[in-house]
Every structure is written in structure tokens, then in C-alpha cells.
């Protein structure tokens, strides 16, 4: 096998109720885990989506409401799926635009932790479209000279995708490719990191493509009136745009990445405000040197001794000093008798 793996590569495919990443649900997922020694392990789950499957979707993948009525919902299966994928890199057909964001939406909705930051993503469709411009059925016929049996079942499509990638590596060995800037390189090699770079040329921030990275690694809005503008610049000129997106019908993973950018932008804004406050001159009275302050400001006011330690006496009324009482004698008794003698 010419595909050299440093860790497992998990090929996966989803069958869903529709193509709206934010509103639709998974009804079947199949994962083929390809190990560095060339062996593989496959697991497939049927999932009750919690909503009716539209007829037009059932006609494509052949899964109807009665087929999944007794199946568990994703919140019951999510942890098992995450554990099986483990630390694998991810590969699929149109997986960067649909399968990965749809899977992340289900993980986030179910509260299952699944980190994408350290992984590589190989989108087999991107290799195919950039080299040959065909569909999966045509790709399987073109690269493998086979016809997909039981097409649009998750496992059949997943296995076809894996076989197409292995055939692509064989076919494009040493084949030169020219990018839009005229640079020539050999992109399709048996190295997952190189395939990751080649199949992620648009550099999406959120897989759904609502935001993309520019050449400087800055996040840009990739839709609507602000398309092509730095996300942080949009927050600066229109702060309500963040709330509009967070409350809008956008995928949860798009909102998570948007929140990360907003928190980073807001932290920088707070730091700038604090720096500006620190740089502003202090009021004149705070800058006045101590020597120039009025004398009364420098000296402590000291109360006189007779009041400093006897404050409790300050508000008492003045009293005349009383003399000691005289002893009662005969003259005093006579005066009292005359005073109270009846007339």
C-alpha cells in the first residue's frame, strides 16, 4: 500500500434527511478505519433522526421512516462513534463541505466532545474534481474500473471512496499539477498531510465555508455583503453582525468558530482600552508636587489638650461650682419658723 499512514485514517459517509447542515439529521453513518499496517475495520450505525425523513431523501438512499423507527438517536450513539474514530484523520467524498460539518453538528447537539484541531482532512472529491471533474460513480468507474453495487448505501459509498483514493495515489504518482498562480507541484502522494493541503485549498475556517482563511491566516467572511472582509473588521464596523450570525440559521460549528474569533477580538479591544487609559495624563491636582501644596495640607490638625482627651465633656452645660453645706444651728431654725408661721 503506497498510502503511508502515521495514524489511522477514518473514511466515513453519511446518509441524512437532507442537505441543510443546521436543520437536517443523520440516518446512517458508516466508518472504515484504515490502519497504518493496511488492515481496516468497519462499523455502520442506523440512526433515528428524531424528525421524519422526506420522501425525496428516502428515494436517494433507500432509508424510510419504518427502517429507523426502533433505532437509537444520535445522542445515544455519539460517544461510541467518537470513540471508534478516536484520533484518526478523516477522509470522505465531499466530506469537507458536508459530511464533517454535519457530523460535527450532531456531536455538538449531543454534547459529545470531538476535537478537529489536530486532525488532517482528505476530501477525495476535491482530488477528483481538480484532476478529472467527475462524480463518485464516475470516479469509481474511472479509477477502479468498477461499478458501485448498492450505490447510496453508506458502506458501499464509503468503501468505493477508500478504493478511489488508493487508485488516485497510484494514478497520479509523479503527475504534475499547476495551481492558479502558475506554481507546479506533484500534489497527489501517499502522505496524508500533503493530501490534506491539496484537498483544502480554499482554507475554510468552519467547513461550511461561511468563513475562510486568507494568505496571512486571517479569517474572512465568505458570503453576503461582507464577503472578502476580515471578520474582526466586520465586528468593528458592525458589532451587531456577530449577534445576527449567532442567532441565525448557521451550523453550530460555524457559530463555535465565530465565537472564538469574537472572544479574541473582544479581548484585544479590552486590552487596547486599558492601555489607552494608562497612557492618558493624570488630572492636574494629582500631578502637583508635594512641596507646592498649601501648608495646611501638610500639617496634621491637633486639638488642644483639654478637649483632645475629654471630648465627652464638650457639650455639657456650664455649672457654677457648689460650696459645701453649712451645719444647721438655732438661728436657722428661728428663720424657718418665722417664714412658715401662719398669719
C-alpha positions as CSV (number, residue, x, y, z in Angstrom):
1,X,0.0,0.0,0.0
2,X,1.5,3.3,-1.1
3,X,-0.6,5.4,1.3
4,X,1.8,5.9,4.2
5,X,-0.1,6.5,7.5
6,X,1.3,7.7,10.7
7,X,-2.1,7.1,12.4
8,X,-5.4,5.6,11.3
9,X,-7.4,7.3,8.5
10,X,-11.1,7.1,9.1
11,X,-13.1,7.1,5.8
12,X,-16.8,7.9,6.5
13,X,-20.0,8.6,4.7
14,X,-23.4,9.9,5.9
15,X,-26.9,9.3,4.8
16,X,-29.2,12.1,6.0
17,X,-32.7,13.6,6.0
18,X,-31.5,16.4,3.7
19,X,-28.6,18.7,2.9
20,X,-29.2,21.5,5.3
21,X,-26.4,21.1,7.8
22,X,-28.1,23.2,10.5
23,X,-31.5,21.6,10.3
24,X,-31.2,18.0,8.8
25,X,-30.1,14.9,10.7
26,X,-28.1,11.7,10.1
27,X,-30.0,8.5,9.5
28,X,-26.9,6.3,8.7
29,X,-23.2,6.6,9.2
30,X,-20.5,4.1,8.2
31,X,-16.8,4.4,9.1
32,X,-14.0,2.4,7.7
33,X,-10.9,2.8,9.9
34,X,-7.8,2.2,7.8
35,X,-4.7,1.4,9.9
36,X,-1.1,2.1,9.1
37,X,-0.4,-1.7,8.6
38,X,-3.0,-1.8,5.8
39,X,-5.8,-3.5,7.7
40,X,-9.2,-1.9,8.1
41,X,-12.1,-2.1,10.5
42,X,-15.7,-1.1,9.6
43,X,-18.7,0.0,11.7
44,X,-22.1,1.1,10.5
45,X,-24.9,2.7,12.6
46,X,-28.5,3.3,11.7
47,X,-29.8,6.4,13.5
48,X,-33.3,7.6,14.4
49,X,-33.1,11.3,13.3
50,X,-35.9,12.5,15.6
51,X,-37.7,14.0,12.5
52,X,-39.5,12.5,9.5
53,X,-37.3,11.6,6.6
54,X,-38.5,13.4,3.5
55,X,-39.6,11.2,0.6
56,X,-37.1,12.8,-1.8
57,X,-34.2,11.8,0.5
58,X,-35.5,8.3,1.0
59,X,-35.7,7.8,-2.7
60,X,-31.9,8.6,-2.9
61,X,-30.6,6.4,-0.1
62,X,-33.4,3.9,0.4
63,X,-33.9,4.5,4.1
64,X,-37.5,5.2,5.1
65,X,-39.1,6.1,8.4
66,X,-40.1,2.5,9.2
67,X,-36.4,1.4,8.8
68,X,-35.2,3.6,11.6
69,X,-38.2,3.8,13.9
70,X,-36.6,1.4,16.5
71,X,-33.1,2.7,16.1
72,X,-31.4,4.9,18.8
73,X,-31.0,8.6,18.3
74,X,-27.6,10.2,17.7
75,X,-27.3,11.4,21.3
76,X,-27.2,7.7,22.4
77,X,-24.7,6.7,19.7
78,X,-22.5,9.8,19.5
79,X,-19.9,8.8,22.1
80,X,-19.5,5.3,20.6
81,X,-18.9,6.8,17.2
82,X,-16.4,9.3,18.5
83,X,-14.6,6.6,20.4
84,X,-14.4,4.4,17.3
85,X,-12.9,7.2,15.2
86,X,-10.6,8.1,18.0
87,X,-7.6,10.2,17.0
88,X,-7.9,9.2,13.3
89,X,-7.5,11.6,10.5
90,X,-10.7,11.9,8.4
91,X,-11.4,11.2,4.8
92,X,-14.6,11.2,2.7
93,X,-16.2,12.2,-0.6
94,X,-17.3,15.9,-0.4
95,X,-16.6,15.5,3.3
96,X,-15.1,18.9,3.9
97,X,-18.2,20.7,2.8
98,X,-20.9,18.3,4.0
99,X,-20.0,15.2,6.0
100,X,-17.6,16.7,8.5
101,X,-19.7,19.8,9.3
102,X,-22.8,17.6,9.5
103,X,-21.1,15.1,11.8
104,X,-19.8,18.0,14.0
105,X,-23.3,19.4,14.2
106,X,-24.6,16.1,15.6
107,X,-21.7,15.8,18.0
108,X,-22.3,19.4,19.3
109,X,-26.0,18.8,19.6
110,X,-25.5,15.6,21.6
111,X,-22.8,17.3,23.8
112,X,-20.1,14.8,22.6
113,X,-16.6,16.2,22.7
114,X,-14.8,15.7,19.3
115,X,-11.8,17.9,18.6
116,X,-10.9,18.6,15.0
117,X,-7.9,20.9,15.6
118,X,-5.1,18.3,15.4
119,X,-6.5,16.2,12.5
120,X,-5.9,16.1,8.8
121,X,-8.9,16.0,6.4
122,X,-8.7,14.3,3.0
123,X,-11.6,15.1,0.6
124,X,-11.4,12.6,-2.2
125,X,-13.9,14.6,-4.2
126,X,-11.6,17.6,-4.3
127,X,-8.8,15.5,-5.7
128,X,-11.1,14.0,-8.2
129,X,-12.7,17.4,-9.2
130,X,-9.4,19.1,-9.5
131,X,-7.8,16.3,-11.5
132,X,-10.8,14.9,-13.5
133,X,-14.0,16.7,-12.7
134,X,-16.4,13.8,-12.2
135,X,-18.9,12.2,-9.7
136,X,-18.3,9.4,-7.2
137,X,-19.9,6.8,-9.5
138,X,-17.8,8.1,-12.4
139,X,-14.7,8.3,-10.2
140,X,-15.1,4.6,-9.2
141,X,-15.5,3.6,-12.8
142,X,-12.7,5.8,-14.0
143,X,-10.1,5.0,-11.3
144,X,-11.1,1.4,-10.3
145,X,-12.9,0.2,-13.5
146,X,-15.7,-0.9,-11.3
147,X,-19.4,-0.2,-10.9
148,X,-20.7,0.6,-7.4
149,X,-23.2,-2.0,-6.3
150,X,-25.9,-0.9,-3.9
151,X,-25.0,2.8,-4.6
152,X,-26.0,5.3,-2.0
153,X,-25.8,2.9,0.9
154,X,-23.3,4.4,3.4
155,X,-21.0,1.4,3.5
156,X,-20.9,0.9,-0.3
157,X,-20.1,4.5,-0.9
158,X,-17.5,4.6,1.9
159,X,-15.7,1.6,0.5
160,X,-15.8,3.0,-3.0
161,X,-14.3,6.2,-1.7
162,X,-11.5,4.4,0.0
163,X,-10.7,2.4,-3.1
164,X,-10.8,5.6,-5.3
165,X,-8.2,7.3,-3.1
166,X,-5.9,4.4,-3.2
167,X,-6.3,4.3,-7.0
168,X,-5.7,8.1,-7.3
169,X,-2.4,7.8,-5.5
170,X,-1.3,5.1,-7.9
171,X,-2.5,7.0,-11.0
172,X,-1.1,10.4,-10.1
173,X,2.2,9.3,-8.8
174,X,4.7,11.9,-10.2
175,X,1.9,13.7,-12.1
176,X,2.4,17.5,-12.1
177,X,-0.4,19.9,-11.3
178,X,-0.4,23.7,-11.8
179,X,-2.2,26.0,-9.4
180,X,-4.0,29.3,-10.2
181,X,-0.7,31.2,-9.7
182,X,1.2,29.1,-12.1
183,X,3.1,27.1,-9.5
184,X,3.7,23.5,-10.5
185,X,3.8,20.7,-8.0
186,X,3.1,17.0,-7.5
187,X,0.2,17.1,-5.1
188,X,-1.2,13.5,-5.0
189,X,1.2,11.5,-3.0
190,X,1.0,8.8,-0.3
191,X,1.1,11.3,2.5
192,X,-2.0,12.3,4.4
193,X,-0.6,15.8,5.4
194,X,0.1,16.6,1.7
195,X,-3.3,15.3,0.7
196,X,-4.9,17.4,3.4
197,X,-3.2,20.5,2.0
198,X,-4.3,19.7,-1.6
199,X,-7.9,19.0,-0.7
200,X,-8.3,22.1,1.5
201,X,-7.1,24.7,-1.0
202,X,-10.0,27.1,-0.1
203,X,-8.8,27.0,3.6
204,X,-12.3,27.0,5.2
205,X,-12.5,28.1,8.8
206,X,-15.7,26.2,9.6
207,X,-16.1,23.5,6.8
208,X,-19.4,25.0,5.8
209,X,-17.4,27.7,4.0
210,X,-19.1,30.7,5.7
211,X,-15.6,31.8,6.7
212,X,-12.2,31.2,5.0
213,X,-8.6,32.0,5.7
214,X,-6.6,34.4,3.5
215,X,-2.9,34.0,2.7
216,X,-2.0,35.7,6.0
217,X,-4.1,33.2,8.0
218,X,-6.8,35.8,8.9
219,X,-10.4,34.8,8.9
220,X,-12.6,36.4,6.1
221,X,-16.4,36.4,5.7
222,X,-17.2,34.3,2.7
223,X,-20.8,35.2,1.9
224,X,-23.2,38.2,1.8
225,X,-22.5,41.9,1.9
226,X,-19.2,41.5,3.9
227,X,-17.7,38.8,1.6
228,X,-14.0,39.1,1.5
229,X,-13.7,41.3,4.6
230,X,-11.8,40.3,7.7
231,X,-14.2,39.0,10.4
232,X,-12.6,41.2,13.0
233,X,-13.0,44.3,10.8
234,X,-16.7,43.5,10.4
235,X,-17.1,43.3,14.2
236,X,-15.5,46.7,14.5
237,X,-17.7,48.5,11.9
238,X,-20.9,46.4,12.6
239,X,-20.8,44.9,16.1
240,X,-24.4,43.6,15.7
241,X,-23.3,41.3,12.9
242,X,-21.9,38.8,15.5
243,X,-25.3,38.6,17.2
244,X,-27.1,38.3,13.8
245,X,-25.0,35.2,12.9
246,X,-25.2,33.6,16.4
247,X,-29.0,33.9,16.3
248,X,-29.3,32.9,12.6
249,X,-29.7,29.6,10.9
250,X,-26.0,28.8,10.7
251,X,-24.3,25.5,11.7
252,X,-23.3,25.1,15.3
253,X,-19.6,24.6,14.3
254,X,-19.7,27.8,12.3
255,X,-21.1,29.6,15.4
256,X,-18.4,28.0,17.6
257,X,-15.6,29.3,15.3
258,X,-17.3,32.7,15.1
259,X,-17.4,32.9,18.9
260,X,-13.7,32.0,19.1
261,X,-12.9,34.9,16.8
262,X,-15.2,37.3,18.6
263,X,-13.7,36.5,22.0
264,X,-10.2,37.0,20.6
265,X,-11.3,40.3,19.0
266,X,-13.0,41.5,22.2
267,X,-10.0,40.6,24.4
268,X,-7.8,42.7,22.1
269,X,-10.3,45.6,22.3
270,X,-10.3,45.5,26.1
271,X,-6.5,45.4,26.3
272,X,-6.3,48.4,24.0
273,X,-8.8,50.4,26.1
274,X,-6.8,49.6,29.3
275,X,-3.5,50.7,27.5
276,X,-5.2,53.9,26.4
277,X,-6.3,54.7,29.9
278,X,-2.8,54.0,31.3
279,X,-1.4,56.4,28.7
280,X,-3.7,59.3,29.5
281,X,-2.3,62.2,31.6
282,X,-3.5,62.4,35.2
283,X,-5.6,65.4,36.5
284,X,-3.5,68.5,37.4
285,X,-4.2,68.2,41.1
286,X,-2.8,64.7,41.2
287,X,0.3,65.8,39.4
288,X,1.0,68.8,41.8
289,X,4.3,68.1,43.7
290,X,4.1,67.8,47.5
291,X,6.3,70.9,48.1
292,X,3.8,73.2,46.4
293,X,0.8,72.1,48.4
294,X,-0.6,74.6,50.9
295,X,0.9,74.5,54.3
296,X,-2.4,73.4,55.9
297,X,-2.5,70.3,53.8
298,X,0.8,69.2,55.1
299,X,0.3,69.7,58.8
300,X,-1.9,67.5,61.0
301,X,-4.5,69.4,62.9
302,X,-4.0,68.8,66.7
303,X,-6.7,69.6,69.2
304,X,-5.9,71.4,72.4
305,X,-5.1,69.1,75.4
306,X,-8.2,70.0,77.3
307,X,-10.5,68.8,74.5
308,X,-8.4,66.1,72.8
309,X,-8.8,63.6,75.7
310,X,-12.0,64.9,77.2
311,X,-14.4,65.1,74.2
312,X,-17.3,63.7,76.2
313,X,-17.3,67.0,78.3
314,X,-17.5,69.4,75.3
315,X,-21.3,69.6,75.0
316,X,-22.2,69.7,78.8
317,X,-23.9,73.0,80.1
318,X,-21.7,75.2,82.4
319,X,-22.4,74.7,86.1
320,X,-21.4,77.0,89.0
321,X,-19.1,75.4,91.5
322,X,-21.1,74.4,94.5
323,X,-20.0,75.2,98.1
324,X,-20.2,72.6,100.9
325,X,-23.4,72.7,103.0
326,X,-23.3,74.5,106.4
327,X,-24.4,72.8,109.6
328,X,-27.9,73.7,110.9
329,X,-27.9,76.0,114.0
330,X,-30.6,77.8,116.2
331,X,-30.7,81.0,114.1
332,X,-31.5,78.9,111.0
333,X,-34.3,77.2,112.8
334,X,-35.8,80.5,114.0
335,X,-35.7,81.9,110.5
336,X,-37.5,78.9,109.1
337,X,-40.2,79.1,111.9
338,X,-40.8,82.8,111.0
339,X,-41.0,82.0,107.3
340,X,-43.6,79.3,107.7
341,X,-45.6,80.9,110.6
342,X,-49.3,81.3,109.9
343,X,-50.6,84.8,109.7
